[in-house]
Amino acid sequence: MKTHPRATAIVTAGFLFLITATVPRLALAGDLVQSVVSPTTQIRTLKITVLSTMLVGSPTGLGEWGFSALVEADGHRILLDTGAHPETVLQNAHDLNVDLSTVHEVILTHNHWDHVSGLLTLRREMMKRDPAAMSIVYVAKGIFYSRPSPNGEDNRMITIRQEYEATGGTFVEHSNGSDLFPGAWLTGPVPRKYPERNWSVSGKMQAPNGLGEDTIPEDQSLVLDTTQGLVVVTGCGHAGIVNILTYAATKFPDRPVYGVIGGLHLFPASDEQLDWTGDELKQFKVANLLGAHCTGIEAVYRLRQRAGLTRKTAVVGTVGSIFTLDKGIIAGVLAQ
C-alpha cells in the first residue's frame, strides 16, 4: 500500500511532538533531545559580597589575611571559603547585615588556613538557626593530603574534617569539574597548561605517589555562566588565573569573561609575569577585575593597565565589596 507524503509528514510530526513532550519524564539522551529539553541555562541575577580580605573599604568590617565571599545567583546562595580567623566572617557578615543562616553549601578552594579557618565556627553558629546551614562542603581531590613540615602536620583540613563531620556535615570531593546548579560550574582540580606556579614552591605534600612539592593540586574555582558572560570566583588562584580561564573555556567555549573576583596570588609576581597575565586577561576579554586577598595592590594596578581596564572596572577588593551583573563592581570608599 502506498502512503501519501502528506500523511507521512503528519504522522512524523505527531511522533516528534510526543517524543519532545515525554522527554523530560523519560530522560532520553541524544543531541536533538538535549537541545529541546536542556538548553544552556545562564544566570540572570548575581551578587557577590566579599566577607574576608586584607582591606576594609569603609569603617564597617574587619580586615585579615584571608578570603571569603558569598555568592548569590538566581536564588542560590553558596559561600566560597571561610577566612583566616574563626570569627572574622561571622563578625563581618553581622556588620554588613548579611544573613548566612540560609546558606547550606560551602566551597573550599584549597587547604590553606586563611581560607578554611572559619568553617567550624560558621557551621556551629548557623546550625543553631538551621540544622542544614553550612552542612555541605565541596572540595577537590588533594585537599586532605598530608602536608608535613618541621613543626608537624601543616594541613588543618585533616583535623577540621573530623570535627566538621562530627557536626553532621558532609564533604563532597570532586576529581573533575562538576555542575552545582544551573549556570554554576565548579572546576575541581585545574589542568595547568601554563607554568604559572602561583604558590610558595617550598611546601611539601604527601601524595599517593610519594612525598614531593606541594603544588596545591586541589585548587579550584567557581565559574558562573551569566547573561553577561562568565564570572570566575577564585580563592587564591594557585592554579594560575590563565590556566583557570583556559579550563573554563573548555566548558564554556567562545564566552567572554565578564568578571574575575577573588585572590590571584600575584603579589610576589615579577613585572614580566604580571604583564603576561594582563595580556592574557585582555585576550579573554575580561571586563571586570576585583582583585582581593593575595592578588596584591600593585598587581591589580599593573593588570588594569595591561588588560585595558579602568579605575571602575579593575579594583582592589575590600571587605564589603560587591559585584553584580547590572552594576559591576561596587567598591568601598577607600577603593573607589
C-alpha positions in Angstrom: 0.0 0.0 0.0 1.4 3.4 -1.0 1.4 6.1 1.8 0.6 9.7 0.8 3.6 12.0 1.5 1.3 14.5 3.4 0.0 11.7 5.7 3.6 10.6 6.4 4.6 14.1 7.3 1.6 14.5 9.7 2.4 11.2 11.4 6.1 12.1 11.7 5.3 15.5 13.2 3.0 13.9 15.7 5.6 11.4 16.7 8.2 14.1 17.2 5.7 16.1 19.3 5.1 13.1 21.5 8.8 12.5 22.0 9.5 16.1 22.9 6.6 16.1 25.3 7.7 13.0 27.1 11.4 13.5 27.1 11.5 15.3 30.4 9.9 12.3 32.1 11.8 9.7 30.1 15.2 11.4 30.3 16.1 10.3 26.8 19.6 11.0 25.5 20.8 12.5 22.2 21.8 15.8 20.7 18.3 16.6 19.5 16.7 15.8 22.8 19.3 17.8 24.7 18.7 20.8 22.5 15.0 20.6 23.1 14.8 19.9 26.9 18.2 21.1 28.3 19.0 24.5 26.8 22.1 26.2 28.4 20.9 27.9 31.5 22.5 31.3 32.1 22.4 33.1 35.4 20.4 36.3 35.3 20.8 37.7 38.7 24.1 37.7 40.6 25.5 39.3 43.7 28.9 38.5 45.2 29.9 40.0 48.5 33.4 39.9 49.9 33.4 38.9 53.6 37.1 38.4 54.2 40.1 40.0 52.7 43.0 42.2 53.9 41.5 45.7 53.5 38.3 47.3 54.6 36.7 49.8 52.2 34.6 51.6 54.8 34.5 51.8 58.6 32.5 48.6 58.6 34.2 45.2 58.9 37.5 43.6 59.9 40.4 43.0 57.6 42.6 39.9 57.7 45.0 37.9 55.5 42.3 35.6 54.2 39.4 35.3 51.8 35.7 34.6 51.8 32.8 35.6 49.5 29.1 35.0 49.5 27.7 34.1 46.0 24.0 34.7 45.4 22.9 33.5 41.9 19.3 33.2 40.8 18.2 32.4 44.3 21.1 30.0 45.1 23.4 31.1 48.0 26.8 29.5 48.4 29.8 30.6 50.5 33.2 30.4 48.9 36.0 30.0 51.5 35.7 30.9 55.2 38.5 33.3 56.1 41.6 33.1 58.2 40.3 33.5 61.8 37.4 31.6 63.3 35.3 34.6 64.0 36.1 37.1 61.1 33.5 36.0 58.5 30.8 35.6 61.2 31.5 39.1 62.5 31.8 40.8 59.1 28.5 39.2 58.0 26.9 40.6 61.1 28.3 44.0 60.5 27.3 44.0 56.8 23.8 42.7 57.6 24.4 39.5 55.6 22.4 36.6 56.8 24.4 33.3 56.5 21.9 31.1 58.2 20.2 30.1 55.0 23.5 29.2 53.3 23.6 25.4 53.1 26.6 24.9 50.9 30.2 25.9 51.1 33.1 25.7 48.6 36.6 25.4 50.0 39.0 26.3 47.2 42.1 24.7 48.8 43.5 23.6 52.2 45.3 26.8 53.4 44.4 28.1 56.8 43.5 31.5 55.5 40.6 30.0 53.6 39.3 27.3 55.9 39.6 28.5 59.5 36.1 29.9 59.8 34.3 26.8 58.7 33.7 25.2 62.1 32.6 28.4 63.7 30.2 29.2 60.9 28.7 25.7 60.9 28.2 25.5 64.7 26.8 29.0 64.9 24.4 28.9 61.9 23.1 25.4 62.6 21.6 26.8 65.8 19.1 28.5 63.5 19.0 25.9 60.7 20.5 22.4 61.1 21.2 22.3 57.3 23.3 25.6 57.4 26.8 25.1 56.1 26.1 21.3 56.0 27.7 20.5 52.6 31.2 21.4 51.7 32.6 21.0 48.2 36.3 20.2 48.0 38.7 18.9 45.3 40.9 15.9 45.4 44.1 16.6 47.3 42.7 18.9 50.0 43.2 16.1 52.6 46.7 15.1 51.6 49.2 15.4 54.4 51.5 18.5 54.4 54.4 17.6 56.6 56.6 20.4 58.0 59.4 20.7 60.6 56.7 21.6 63.1 54.4 18.7 62.3 51.3 18.4 60.2 50.6 21.7 58.3 47.3 20.8 56.8 44.5 21.9 59.1 41.9 20.2 56.9 42.8 16.9 58.4 41.6 17.9 61.9 38.8 20.1 60.6 37.4 17.2 58.6 36.9 15.1 61.8 35.3 17.9 63.8 33.1 19.1 60.9 31.8 15.6 60.1 31.0 15.2 63.9 28.5 18.0 63.5 26.7 16.1 60.8 28.3 18.0 57.9 29.3 16.3 54.7 32.4 16.8 52.4 31.8 16.2 48.7 35.1 15.6 47.0 35.5 16.3 43.3 38.1 14.9 40.9 36.8 16.8 37.9 34.6 19.7 37.0 31.1 19.5 38.3 27.8 21.4 37.8 26.5 22.7 41.2 23.3 24.3 40.0 22.1 25.7 36.6 24.8 28.0 35.3 27.3 27.3 38.1 30.3 25.0 37.4 33.0 24.1 40.0 36.3 23.4 38.2 37.7 20.8 40.6 41.5 20.4 40.0 42.5 22.7 37.2 44.8 21.4 34.4 47.9 23.5 34.3 48.7 24.2 30.7 50.9 27.2 31.5 53.7 27.2 34.2 52.2 30.0 36.3 53.5 28.4 39.6 51.5 30.7 41.8 52.4 29.1 45.1 55.2 29.2 47.7 57.2 26.3 46.0 58.7 25.5 49.4 55.9 23.4 50.9 55.8 19.5 50.9 52.9 17.2 50.2 52.4 13.5 50.8 50.5 12.4 47.7 49.7 8.7 46.9 52.8 8.6 44.6 55.1 9.9 47.4 56.4 13.0 49.1 57.0 15.9 46.8 56.5 19.6 46.2 53.1 20.9 47.4 51.6 22.3 44.1 48.2 22.7 45.8 46.6 20.3 43.3 43.2 20.7 44.8 43.0 24.5 44.0 39.6 25.1 42.4 37.4 28.0 41.3 33.7 28.6 40.8 32.7 29.6 37.2 29.3 31.2 36.7 27.8 31.4 33.2 25.7 34.6 33.2 23.8 36.5 30.7 26.7 39.0 30.6 29.5 36.4 30.2 31.5 34.2 32.6 32.2 35.3 36.1 35.0 33.4 37.8 35.4 33.4 41.6 38.8 32.3 42.9 40.2 31.8 46.4 43.9 32.2 45.7 44.1 31.1 42.1 47.1 28.9 42.9 46.4 27.0 39.7 47.0 30.3 37.8 44.3 32.6 36.6 45.2 32.0 32.9 45.1 28.2 33.5 41.7 28.7 35.2 40.3 30.8 32.4 41.7 28.4 29.8 40.0 25.4 31.5 36.7 27.3 31.9 36.8 27.9 28.1 36.7 24.2 27.5 33.4 24.1 29.4 32.0 27.4 28.1 33.6 28.0 24.7 33.5 31.4 23.0 32.2 33.1 26.1 33.6 36.5 27.2 34.7 36.8 30.8 32.6 39.5 32.4 34.3 39.3 35.8 37.2 37.8 37.8 36.6 38.0 41.5 38.9 37.0 44.3 42.6 36.2 45.0 45.1 35.6 42.2 48.3 35.1 44.3 50.2 37.6 42.2 51.6 39.9 45.0 55.1 38.4 44.6 54.9 38.2 40.8 57.5 39.9 38.6 56.7 42.7 36.2 57.1 40.2 33.4 54.7 37.7 34.8 52.1 40.5 35.6 52.4 41.8 32.0 51.9 38.4 30.5 49.0 37.8 32.8 47.4 41.1 31.9 47.8 40.5 28.2 46.1 37.1 28.6 43.2 38.6 30.6 42.7 41.0 27.7 42.6 38.1 25.2 39.9 36.5 27.4 38.0 39.9 27.2 37.9 40.2 31.0 35.6 43.2 31.6 35.9 43.5 35.4 38.6 42.5 37.9 38.0 42.7 41.7 41.4 41.6 42.9 41.2 40.7 46.6 43.4 38.9 49.1 46.7 37.7 47.6 46.3 39.4 44.3 48.4 42.4 45.5 47.7 46.1 45.3 50.4 46.9 42.8 49.5 43.8 40.8 45.9 45.0 40.4 47.1 48.3 39.1 49.5 46.7 36.6 46.9 44.2 35.4 44.4 47.1 35.0 46.9 48.8 32.6 47.8 45.8 30.6 44.2 44.5 30.3 42.9 47.8 29.2 40.6 48.3 32.3 39.8 51.4 34.3 39.5 52.5 37.9 35.9 51.4 37.9 36.5 48.0 36.3 39.7 46.9 38.0 39.6 47.5 41.7 41.4 46.3 44.9 38.8 44.2 46.7 37.9 45.1 50.3 35.6 43.7 53.0 32.1 44.6 51.8 33.0 45.0 48.1 30.1 43.8 45.9 29.9 42.7 42.3 26.6 42.4 40.4 25.7 41.9 36.8 23.9 45.2 36.4 26.2 47.5 38.3 29.6 45.7 38.1 32.0 46.4 40.9 30.6 48.4 43.9 33.7 49.3 46.0 34.0 50.8 49.4 35.1 54.4 49.6 38.7 53.5 50.2 38.9 51.5 47.0 37.0 53.9 44.7 
